[in-house]
């Protein structure tokens, strides 16, 4: 996992690769190096802002899904691999 929280899951049988990015909408970027989060400065890592996500149709991603808070991305990918479509696409 990277400092942004981004990671990839590869299904060993099919070879499909899934990219997971936790999106954090609360942090506010003040400049290139300073973030603020409820009065705490220099918040780093753990999530990306939606506008900095690499998961876009322009980058070749299809079936982009936003999961509700508390939903396991790993469990969601496991359901996709098994052929179920557990949640609507975003």
N, C-alpha and C positions, 0 to 999 in steps of 0.2 A: 504494500500500500504506500502511496506517496504522501507527502506532507499535506496535500489537498484532500486526502481521503479517497481519491480516485483509485479504482482497481479494476482488473479484468478477470472474468471467469470464462474458462474454456471447457466446454462439454467434451469429455474424452471420446465418447462414441461418435458424435456427429461432427465434431470439430468446430461447432458454432462458438463464437466469442461474444461475450456480453460485457459492455463497459458500464461500470457503476460509478456514479458521482453523487455524493451527498451535496445537496444544494442548501445553502444557508442564506436566508433572505434578511436576517437581522443585522449582520455586520455591515458597517458602512466604511467604505474605503475613503480615507481622507486624502491620501496621496499615494505614490508608488510603494511606500514602505510602512505607512501608518494606518491602522484600522482602529475602529472604536466599536465597542459592544457594551452598551449600558454603562458607560463611564470607565470601562476597562480598556486601556490602550494596548496596542501592539498584539492584537489577537492574531495568532498564526495557525495555519494548518487545520485539518479536520473537515473542511468543507470548501466548496467553491461557490462563488456568486453565480447566479443564473446567466448573467451576461458574459461570464468568462468560461462557460461550459464548452467542452469540445463535442458534446453530444448534440449535433445539429444535423438536419437533412443535408445541408451544404457540405458536411464532412462525410456524407455517405451513410449516416445512421438511419435505420427504418424502425418502425414499431417503438418509437420513443414513449416511455411511460413514466409518469410522476406517481410515486407511491405515497400514500398517506403517512404521516408521522407514526413511528412505532412499527411499521411494516418492515420485515426482513427482506432486503434485496436478494440475499442468497436463497431464501425459501421461494421467492417469486420466480427467480431464474430456474430453480429446480422444477417448479410447476410448468413453466414454459417448455422446458426440455421434455417433460413427460407428455406434452401435447395439450395441456389445459391452457385456457386464457383466463386467468383469475381476476383481472382488473381491466377497466377501460383504458384506452390509450389517451395520452395527454396531448 
